[in-house]
Amino acid sequence: MRTAHIEAQPFGVDLDLDRTALVVIDMQKDFLYPGGYGDFLGNDVTLLQRAIGPIQALLAPLAGRQPHRRSGADGAHSHPWRRRACHY
């Protein structure tokens, strides 16, 4: 079993890397930077910007790994055209 420990508050987390998924949703510049849609809505986008560094640190060890099954079987079933278009 491959494991990793992540220091976090209020306590650290031990992960089984063979059974753990990392899901990052909607990290779009439009939501994260001044002048974008998030800023237009009145959100304090600087709070979201603080998440970029930690997410990059979590993703760095995964660089070059296959993100999805080659068959596309783990893709969104509501979008079968996306599965057909996946050629990893």
C-alpha positions, 0 to 999 in steps of 0.5 A, spaced: 500 500 500 502 506 497 501 512 502 502 519 503 501 524 509 498 531 508 499 536 513 493 540 514 489 543 520 486 542 524 489 535 523 494 531 518 491 526 513 494 519 511 491 517 504 492 510 501 494 512 494 491 506 491 484 508 493 484 515 493 482 520 488 483 528 487 478 532 484 479 539 483 473 542 480 472 549 476 479 552 477 477 557 472 481 564 472 474 567 471 473 565 478 480 566 481 482 573 478 480 580 479 476 583 473 473 576 472 466 573 473 467 572 481 470 579 482 464 582 478 459 578 483 462 581 489 466 575 491 473 576 495 477 572 489 483 573 493 481 568 498 480 563 492 487 565 490 490 562 496 488 555 494 492 555 487 499 553 491 496 548 495 493 544 489 499 545 485 503 542 490 498 536 491 498 535 483 505 535 482 507 528 484 501 526 479 504 529 473 505 524 467 500 519 470 494 517 466 488 521 469 482 516 466 481 509 464 484 508 457 477 506 455 473 512 457 469 508 462 470 512 468 467 518 464 461 522 464 455 517 462 451 523 460 456 525 455 458 519 451 460 523 445 466 525 450 468 518 451 468 516 444 473 523 443 478 520 448 484 518 445 489 517 451 
